[in-house]
Amino acid sequence: MVQAAHSNMAQHGKGRGIKASDEYTAALCMSCHYEIDQGKTLSKEQRQKLWNDAHKSTVKALANDWPVNVPKPMEMA
């Protein structure tokens, strides 16, 4: 099962009690989503790199089918 995993980085608008914008989501399986959000086996840098890589893959996968009337995330523009 795939989930939309929002960025946990302040640079994407994440704050205390505030999720990052939906444009900063990555398609992740449940276990990867958990590991990136709450896991203890990865460093902060490793979690950020994994999320960034997944976000790039998600944006790339969606790019060709993006609706014309919906603004694209900055990475697609």
N, CA, C and O atoms as a GROMACS GRO file, in nm:
protein
  308
    1MET      N    1   0.084  -0.116   0.000
    1MET     CA    2   0.000   0.000   0.000
    1MET      C    3   0.089   0.124   0.000
    1MET      O    4   0.190   0.129   0.070
    2VAL      N    5   0.052   0.224  -0.079
    2VAL     CA    6   0.130   0.347  -0.092
    2VAL      C    7   0.059   0.460  -0.019
    2VAL      O    8  -0.064   0.471  -0.023
    3GLN      N    9   0.137   0.544   0.046
    3GLN     CA   10   0.085   0.660   0.119
    3GLN      C   11   0.152   0.787   0.071
    3GLN      O   12   0.265   0.784   0.021
    4ALA      N   13   0.082   0.900   0.086
    4ALA     CA   14   0.141   1.030   0.058
    4ALA      C   15   0.215   1.076   0.183
    4ALA      O   16   0.153   1.102   0.286
    5ALA      N   17   0.346   1.086   0.174
    5ALA     CA   18   0.429   1.125   0.287
    5ALA      C   19   0.473   1.270   0.268
    5ALA      O   20   0.551   1.302   0.178
    6HIS      N   21   0.423   1.358   0.355
    6HIS     CA   22   0.460   1.499   0.349
    6HIS      C   23   0.604   1.518   0.398
    6HIS      O   24   0.653   1.443   0.483
    7SER      N   25   0.669   1.618   0.344
    7SER     CA   26   0.803   1.654   0.388
    7SER      C   27   0.800   1.695   0.535
    7SER      O   28   0.702   1.755   0.582
    8ASN      N   29   0.905   1.663   0.607
    8ASN     CA   30   0.920   1.705   0.746
    8ASN      C   31   1.020   1.819   0.759
    8ASN      O   32   1.071   1.846   0.868
    9MET      N   33   1.050   1.886   0.649
    9MET     CA   34   1.153   1.990   0.648
    9MET      C   35   1.091   2.130   0.651
    9MET      O   36   0.995   2.158   0.579
   10ALA      N   37   1.147   2.215   0.735
   10ALA     CA   38   1.098   2.353   0.749
   10ALA      C   39   1.101   2.427   0.616
   10ALA      O   40   1.015   2.511   0.590
   11GLN      N   41   1.199   2.398   0.532
   11GLN     CA   42   1.210   2.466   0.402
   11GLN      C   43   1.089   2.440   0.312
   11GLN      O   44   1.067   2.512   0.216
   12HIS      N   45   1.011   2.336   0.345
   12HIS     CA   46   0.890   2.304   0.268
   12HIS      C   47   0.764   2.348   0.343
   12HIS      O   48   0.653   2.309   0.304
   13GLY      N   49   0.779   2.426   0.447
   13GLY     CA   50   0.665   2.480   0.521
   13GLY      C   51   0.624   2.400   0.644
   13GLY      O   52   0.525   2.434   0.709
   14LYS      N   53   0.697   2.295   0.676
   14LYS     CA   54   0.667   2.215   0.795
   14LYS      C   55   0.697   2.296   0.920
   14LYS      O   56   0.801   2.360   0.931
   15GLY      N   57   0.604   2.292   1.014
   15GLY     CA   58   0.623   2.360   1.141
   15GLY      C   59   0.555   2.283   1.251
   15GLY      O   60   0.493   2.180   1.224
   16ARG      N   61   0.564   2.328   1.371
   16ARG     CA   62   0.499   2.261   1.484
   16ARG      C   63   0.348   2.259   1.461
   16ARG      O   64   0.284   2.364   1.459
   17GLY      N   65   0.293   2.141   1.443
   17GLY     CA   66   0.150   2.126   1.420
   17GLY      C   67   0.105   2.163   1.280
   17GLY      O   68  -0.015   2.168   1.253
   18ILE      N   69   0.199   2.188   1.188
   18ILE     CA   70   0.167   2.228   1.051
   18ILE      C   71   0.236   2.132   0.954
   18ILE      O   72   0.358   2.114   0.961
   19LYS      N   73   0.158   2.072   0.865
   19LYS     CA   74   0.217   1.987   0.761
   19LYS      C   75   0.271   2.073   0.649
   19LYS      O   76   0.225   2.186   0.629
   20ALA      N   77   0.367   2.022   0.577
   20ALA     CA   78   0.416   2.089   0.456
   20ALA      C   79   0.304   2.087   0.352
   20ALA      O   80   0.212   2.005   0.359
   21SER      N   81   0.314   2.176   0.257
   21SER     CA   82   0.217   2.182   0.147
   21SER      C   83   0.209   2.046   0.076
   21SER      O   84   0.305   1.969   0.074
   22ASP      N   85   0.092   2.017   0.020
   22ASP     CA   86   0.073   1.891  -0.052
   22ASP      C   87   0.167   1.877  -0.172
   22ASP      O   88   0.189   1.765  -0.219
   23GLU      N   89   0.221   1.987  -0.221
   23GLU     CA   90   0.316   1.974  -0.333
   23GLU      C   91   0.446   1.909  -0.288
   23GLU      O   92   0.526   1.866  -0.371
   24TYR      N   93   0.466   1.901  -0.157
   24TYR     CA   94   0.585   1.836  -0.102
   24TYR      C   95   0.547   1.702  -0.039
   24TYR      O   96   0.566   1.680   0.081
   25THR      N   97   0.494   1.616  -0.123
   25THR     CA   98   0.463   1.479  -0.080
   25THR      C   99   0.538   1.381  -0.168
   25THR      O  100   0.572   1.410  -0.283
   26ALA      N  101   0.563   1.266  -0.112
   26ALA     CA  102   0.630   1.158  -0.184
   26ALA      C  103   0.546   1.032  -0.166
   26ALA      O  104   0.491   1.008  -0.058
   27ALA      N  105   0.538   0.952  -0.269
   27ALA     CA  106   0.466   0.824  -0.261
   27ALA      C  107   0.560   0.722  -0.194
   27ALA      O  108   0.664   0.686  -0.249
   28LEU      N  109   0.520   0.676  -0.076
   28LEU     CA  110   0.602   0.581   0.000
   28LEU      C  111   0.516   0.465   0.051
   28LEU      O  112   0.397   0.482   0.077
   29CYS      N  113   0.578   0.350   0.065
   29CYS     CA  114   0.508   0.239   0.130
   29CYS      C  115   0.497   0.272   0.278
   29CYS      O  116   0.566   0.361   0.329
   30MET      N  117   0.409   0.200   0.348
   30MET     CA  118   0.385   0.228   0.490
   30MET      C  119   0.511   0.217   0.574
   30MET      O  120   0.535   0.302   0.660
   31SER      N  121   0.591   0.115   0.552
   31SER     CA  122   0.711   0.097   0.635
   31SER      C  123   0.815   0.204   0.607
   31SER      O  124   0.882   0.250   0.700
   32CYS      N  125   0.831   0.245   0.481
   32CYS     CA  126   0.926   0.353   0.449
   32CYS      C  127   0.878   0.486   0.507
   32CYS      O  128   0.957   0.564   0.559
   33HIS      N  129   0.747   0.512   0.498
   33HIS     CA  130   0.689   0.633   0.553
   33HIS      C  131   0.716   0.639   0.704
   33HIS      O  132   0.760   0.742   0.755
   34TYR      N  133   0.691   0.530   0.772
   34TYR     CA  134   0.717   0.524   0.917
   34TYR      C  135   0.865   0.547   0.946
   34TYR      O  136   0.900   0.626   1.034
   35GLU      N  137   0.952   0.479   0.873
   35GLU     CA  138   1.096   0.489   0.899
   35GLU      C  139   1.146   0.632   0.879
   35GLU      O  140   1.228   0.681   0.956
   36ILE      N  141   1.096   0.700   0.776
   36ILE     CA  142   1.139   0.838   0.749
   36ILE      C  143   1.082   0.933   0.855
   36ILE      O  144   1.149   1.028   0.895
   37ASP      N  145   0.958   0.908   0.899
   37ASP     CA  146   0.895   0.997   0.998
   37ASP      C  147   0.938   0.970   1.142
   37ASP      O  148   0.972   1.063   1.215
   38GLN      N  149   0.936   0.843   1.184
   38GLN     CA  150   0.961   0.813   1.325
   38GLN      C  151   1.072   0.712   1.350
   38GLN      O  152   1.103   0.681   1.465
   39GLY      N  153   1.131   0.661   1.245
   39GLY     CA  154   1.231   0.557   1.261
   39GLY      C  155   1.353   0.603   1.338
   39GLY      O  156   1.386   0.722   1.341
   40LYS      N  157   1.420   0.508   1.400
   40LYS     CA  158   1.537   0.539   1.483
   40LYS      C  159   1.666   0.484   1.421
   40LYS      O  160   1.775   0.505   1.475
   41THR      N  161   1.656   0.414   1.307
   41THR     CA  162   1.774   0.351   1.250
   41THR      C  163   1.849   0.441   1.151
   41THR      O  164   1.962   0.410   1.114
   42LEU      N  165   1.787   0.552   1.109
   42LEU     CA  166   1.849   0.641   1.012
   42LEU      C  167   1.881   0.776   1.074
   42LEU      O  168   1.812   0.822   1.165
   43SER      N  169   1.986   0.838   1.025
   43SER     CA  170   2.019   0.974   1.070
   43SER      C  171   1.922   1.072   1.003
   43SER      O  172   1.851   1.037   0.909
   44LYS      N  173   1.919   1.194   1.053
   44LYS     CA  174   1.836   1.299   0.994
   44LYS      C  175   1.872   1.318   0.847
   44LYS      O  176   1.784   1.333   0.762
   45GLU      N  177   1.999   1.320   0.818
   45GLU     CA  178   2.046   1.339   0.680
   45GLU      C  179   2.001   1.224   0.589
   45GLU      O  180   1.961   1.246   0.475
   46GLN      N  181   2.007   1.101   0.641
   46GLN     CA  182   1.963   0.985   0.563
   46GLN      C  183   1.813   0.992   0.537
   46GLN      O  184   1.768   0.964   0.426
   47ARG      N  185   1.735   1.028   0.638
   47ARG     CA  186   1.590   1.039   0.621
   47ARG      C  187   1.556   1.147   0.519
   47ARG      O  188   1.469   1.127   0.435
   48GLN      N  189   1.625   1.261   0.525
   48GLN     CA  190   1.599   1.369   0.430
   48GLN      C  191   1.636   1.328   0.288
   48GLN      O  192   1.563   1.359   0.194
   49LYS      N  193   1.748   1.259   0.271
   49LYS     CA  194   1.788   1.213   0.138
   49LYS      C  195   1.688   1.114   0.082
   49LYS      O  196   1.651   1.123  -0.035
   50LEU      N  197   1.645   1.019   0.163
   50LEU     CA  198   1.546   0.921   0.117
   50LEU      C  199   1.416   0.988   0.076
   50LEU      O  200   1.358   0.954  -0.027
   51TRP      N  201   1.369   1.085   0.156
   51TRP     CA  202   1.246   1.155   0.122
   51TRP      C  203   1.265   1.235  -0.007
   51TRP      O  204   1.180   1.231  -0.096
   52ASN      N  205   1.378   1.307  -0.018
   52ASN     CA  206   1.404   1.385  -0.140
   52ASN      C  207   1.406   1.297  -0.264
   52ASN      O  208   1.348   1.332  -0.367
   53ASP      N  209   1.472   1.183  -0.256
   53ASP     CA  210   1.477   1.090  -0.370
   53ASP      C  211   1.337   1.040  -0.405
   53ASP      O  212   1.301   1.031  -0.523
   54ALA      N  213   1.258   1.006  -0.303
   54ALA     CA  214   1.122   0.958  -0.327
   54ALA      C  215   1.035   1.068  -0.386
   54ALA      O  216   0.951   1.042  -0.472
   55HIS      N  217   1.054   1.192  -0.340
   55HIS     CA  218   0.976   1.304  -0.393
   55HIS      C  219   1.009   1.325  -0.541
   55HIS      O  220   0.918   1.344  -0.622
   56LYS      N  221   1.136   1.322  -0.576
   56LYS     CA  222   1.175   1.338  -0.717
   56LYS      C  223   1.115   1.228  -0.803
   56LYS      O  224   1.068   1.254  -0.913
   57SER      N  225   1.116   1.106  -0.753
   57SER     CA  226   1.057   0.993  -0.827
   57SER      C  227   0.907   1.010  -0.842
   57SER      O  228   0.850   0.980  -0.948
   58THR      N  229   0.842   1.058  -0.738
   58THR     CA  230   0.697   1.080  -0.742
   58THR      C  231   0.661   1.187  -0.844
   58THR      O  232   0.572   1.168  -0.926
   59VAL      N  233   0.732   1.299  -0.839
   59VAL     CA  234   0.707   1.409  -0.934
   59VAL      C  235   0.731   1.361  -1.077
   59VAL      O  236   0.652   1.392  -1.166
   60LYS      N  237   0.838   1.288  -1.099
   60LYS     CA  238   0.869   1.237  -1.232
   60LYS      C  239   0.758   1.144  -1.283
   60LYS      O  240   0.718   1.151  -1.399
   61ALA      N  241   0.709   1.057  -1.195
   61ALA     CA  242   0.605   0.963  -1.233
   61ALA      C  243   0.473   1.034  -1.267
   61ALA      O  244   0.398   0.988  -1.352
   62LEU      N  245   0.446   1.145  -1.200
   62LEU     CA  246   0.320   1.217  -1.223
   62LEU      C  247   0.328   1.319  -1.337
   62LEU      O  248   0.224   1.361  -1.388
   63ALA      N  249   0.445   1.358  -1.377
   63ALA     CA  250   0.464   1.470  -1.471
   63ALA      C  251   0.386   1.455  -1.601
   63ALA      O  252   0.324   1.551  -1.645
   64ASN      N  253   0.388   1.340  -1.661
   64ASN     CA  254   0.323   1.322  -1.791
   64ASN      C  255   0.172   1.324  -1.784
   64ASN      O  256   0.106   1.355  -1.884
   65ASP      N  257   0.114   1.292  -1.669
   65ASP     CA  258  -0.031   1.285  -1.655
   65ASP      C  259  -0.089   1.400  -1.575
   65ASP      O  260  -0.206   1.395  -1.535
   66TRP      N  261  -0.010   1.505  -1.550
   66TRP     CA  262  -0.056   1.615  -1.466
   66TRP      C  263  -0.168   1.691  -1.537
   66TRP      O  264  -0.153   1.726  -1.654
   67PRO      N  265  -0.282   1.718  -1.469
   67PRO     CA  266  -0.392   1.792  -1.531
   67PRO      C  267  -0.351   1.933  -1.570
   67PRO      O  268  -0.277   1.999  -1.496
   68VAL      N  269  -0.398   1.980  -1.683
   68VAL     CA  270  -0.360   2.110  -1.736
   68VAL      C  271  -0.405   2.223  -1.644
   68VAL      O  272  -0.334   2.323  -1.630
   69ASN      N  273  -0.521   2.209  -1.581
   69ASN     CA  274  -0.578   2.318  -1.501
   69ASN      C  275  -0.534   2.316  -1.354
   69ASN      O  276  -0.591   2.390  -1.273
   70VAL      N  277  -0.436   2.235  -1.319
   70VAL     CA  278  -0.386   2.227  -1.181
   70VAL      C  279  -0.242   2.275  -1.180
   70VAL      O  280  -0.159   2.224  -1.255
   71PRO      N  281  -0.210   2.376  -1.093
   71PRO     CA  282  -0.071   2.423  -1.089
   71PRO      C  283   0.026   2.311  -1.054
   71PRO      O  284   0.000   2.228  -0.968
   72LYS      N  285   0.137   2.311  -1.125
   72LYS     CA  286   0.240   2.208  -1.101
   72LYS      C  287   0.330   2.248  -0.985
   72LYS      O  288   0.355   2.366  -0.964
   73PRO      N  289   0.378   2.149  -0.910
   73PRO     CA  290   0.479   2.180  -0.808
   73PRO      C  291   0.602   2.242  -0.874
   73PRO      O  292   0.626   2.219  -0.993
   74MET      N  293   0.678   2.319  -0.799
   74MET     CA  294   0.794   2.388  -0.855
   74MET      C  295   0.888   2.292  -0.927
   74MET      O  296   0.949   2.330  -1.027
   75GLU      N  297   0.902   2.169  -0.876
   75GLU     CA  298   0.993   2.074  -0.936
   75GLU      C  299   0.949   2.031  -1.077
   75GLU      O  300   1.031   1.983  -1.155
   76MET      N  301   0.821   2.049  -1.107
   76MET     CA  302   0.769   2.011  -1.239
   76MET      C  303   0.768   2.128  -1.337
   76MET      O  304   0.777   2.108  -1.458
   77ALA      N  305   0.758   2.247  -1.286
   77ALA     CA  306   0.740   2.366  -1.370
   77ALA      C  307   0.854   2.387  -1.465
   77ALA      O  308   0.853   2.483  -1.543
   0.00000   0.00000   0.00000
